[in-house]
Amino acid sequence: MLLTPLTAGTLPLPNRLVMAPMTRSRASGGLVTGLTAEYYAQRAGAGLIITEGTQPCVIGQGYIDTPGLHTPEQAAAWRVVTDAVHSRGGRIFVQLMHSGRIGHPSLYPDGSRPLAPSAIPSGEKLYTPDGLLDHPEPREMTLADIARAIDDFVASARLAMEAGFDGVELHGASGYLIHQFLAGNTNRRTDAYGGPIANRLRFAVEVARAVGDAIGPERVGIRLSPGSTLNGIRESDTELLYPELIRALVPAGLAYVHISEFGTRDITKVIRAEWPGTLILNPHPAGDAPATAADGVEALRDDVADAISLGQLWLANPDLPERIAAGGPFTAADPASFYGGDHRGYTDYPTSAEA
Ligand SMILES: Cc1cc2nc3c(=O)[nH]c(=O)nc-3n(C[C@H](O)[C@H](O)[C@H](O)COP(=O)(O)O)c2cc1C
């Protein structure tokens, strides 16, 4: 089932095996390198590759050595990646990730504080070469800051088109900026962007609409993680928030909604019923163990999704479709080389034939 074709938006995918977005922290000065082109090209057999989280503006960066997509130089560096993937017959969306309060002054040339819907620190820490640093209290965004952030997403999406991407995925999951607007514990605003659900979802919908208007909604997806507690998020109204958000997103006509499941399938089924378009699912109905191909098959068989995104399996198995067709074996990913470093644990995972 995973190996049957599908159309997402207007993009034909040869299979339903999506490579989930994974930060690898191997960029240099915000620029992806030739090694990154090799890494993604090795995985061009995916129905769709979604890149690592990529900052659409300087203040959107949340971690060291992540790539950006807000300057012509960054777009040119990404062009090498998209060309490499396309020459191997693949398709690739860039994940635009504004990290909001999950940032740090040490990441920004002017040392400014990160931005967020409200001035509430995450209580978590940032990993740096100098050790773990506390996330500072973010600065509450003004209405001008919000308008600027939307413009930054739009400008970055336009650069993505120049860089040869097939589309962009808006990172609305895992406690980053868009999620910080959605959740009540990170959004205490009293203006049109805070308070009732209709206001908290406004930023997500405005970003989706603006980016869709700029590059075509069929080239835009959004990732959501209902109920996730990553990065200090505590939703009090998941069951009400997400159906209302999905209903508000429907008119925008996006290519897909991508659900990062967080320990329950119930809300996934509710979203499936509300969303008329393509649904990509990272299947995690229970537990933290890496998702398996069997988890994906089960979700497709139960018709809770149209396509399955997998993270660690793609990271460690560049020829994943072939391995699934053969029933395995699968290499386990090594967490020690997830973030930063060189080609080891990045481009040196072998194909079945090489192994
Ligand atoms: C090394 C690593 C980096 C990740 N970085 C991102 C990211 O940049 N954006 C994102 O939306 N999810 C990110 N994730 C989450 C994955 O997309 C995926 O949801 C998670 O790994 C669970 O799926 P799996 O069990 O198939 O690995 C990351 C996961 C890993 C392992």
Ligand as a Chemical Component Dictionary entry (heavy atoms), coordinates in Angstrom:
data_LIG
# 
_chem_comp.id                   LIG 
_chem_comp.type                 NON-POLYMER 
_chem_comp.pdbx_formal_charge   0 
_chem_comp.three_letter_code    LIG 
# 
loop_
_chem_comp_atom.comp_id 
_chem_comp_atom.atom_id 
_chem_comp_atom.alt_atom_id 
_chem_comp_atom.type_symbol 
_chem_comp_atom.charge 
_chem_comp_atom.model_Cartn_x 
_chem_comp_atom.model_Cartn_y 
_chem_comp_atom.model_Cartn_z 
_chem_comp_atom.pdbx_ordinal 
LIG C1  C1  C 0 16.922 14.194 13.989 1  
LIG C2  C2  C 0 15.505 14.662 13.928 2  
LIG C3  C3  C 0 15.242 15.975 13.547 3  
LIG C4  C4  C 0 13.918 16.421 13.424 4  
LIG N1  N1  N 0 13.683 17.683 12.963 5  
LIG C5  C5  C 0 12.406 18.067 12.640 6  
LIG C6  C6  C 0 12.157 19.286 11.946 7  
LIG O1  O1  O 0 13.066 20.047 11.575 8  
LIG N2  N2  N 0 10.873 19.588 11.668 9  
LIG C7  C7  C 0 9.830  18.776 12.044 10 
LIG O2  O2  O 0 8.669  19.108 11.764 11 
LIG N3  N3  N 0 10.047 17.611 12.685 12 
LIG C8  C8  C 0 11.300 17.219 12.969 13 
LIG N4  N4  N 0 11.528 15.986 13.541 14 
LIG C9  C9  C 0 10.396 15.093 13.815 15 
LIG C10 C10 C 0 10.212 14.091 12.649 16 
LIG O3  O3  O 0 9.738  14.754 11.499 17 
LIG C11 C11 C 0 9.234  12.970 13.022 18 
LIG O4  O4  O 0 7.969  13.534 13.283 19 
LIG C12 C12 C 0 9.720  12.181 14.230 20 
LIG O5  O5  O 0 11.050 11.748 14.033 21 
LIG C13 C13 C 0 8.843  10.949 14.482 22 
LIG O6  O6  O 0 8.826  10.117 13.346 23 
LIG P1  P1  P 0 9.679  8.761  13.246 24 
LIG O7  O7  O 0 9.250  7.895  14.404 25 
LIG O8  O8  O 0 9.312  8.165  11.923 26 
LIG O9  O9  O 0 11.128 9.132  13.327 27 
LIG C14 C14 C 0 12.842 15.540 13.713 28 
LIG C15 C15 C 0 13.130 14.234 14.133 29 
LIG C16 C16 C 0 14.432 13.776 14.209 30 
LIG C17 C17 C 0 14.690 12.353 14.598 31 
# 
loop_
_chem_comp_bond.comp_id 
_chem_comp_bond.atom_id_1 
_chem_comp_bond.atom_id_2 
_chem_comp_bond.value_order 
_chem_comp_bond.pdbx_ordinal 
LIG C1  C2  SING 1  
LIG C2  C3  SING 2  
LIG C2  C16 DOUB 3  
LIG C3  C4  DOUB 4  
LIG C4  N1  SING 5  
LIG C4  C14 SING 6  
LIG N1  C5  DOUB 7  
LIG C5  C6  SING 8  
LIG C5  C8  SING 9  
LIG C6  O1  DOUB 10 
LIG C6  N2  SING 11 
LIG N2  C7  SING 12 
LIG C7  O2  DOUB 13 
LIG C7  N3  SING 14 
LIG N3  C8  DOUB 15 
LIG C8  N4  SING 16 
LIG N4  C9  SING 17 
LIG N4  C14 SING 18 
LIG C9  C10 SING 19 
LIG C10 O3  SING 20 
LIG C10 C11 SING 21 
LIG C11 O4  SING 22 
LIG C11 C12 SING 23 
LIG C12 O5  SING 24 
LIG C12 C13 SING 25 
LIG C13 O6  SING 26 
LIG O6  P1  SING 27 
LIG P1  O7  DOUB 28 
LIG P1  O8  SING 29 
LIG P1  O9  SING 30 
LIG C14 C15 DOUB 31 
LIG C15 C16 SING 32 
LIG C16 C17 SING 33 
# 
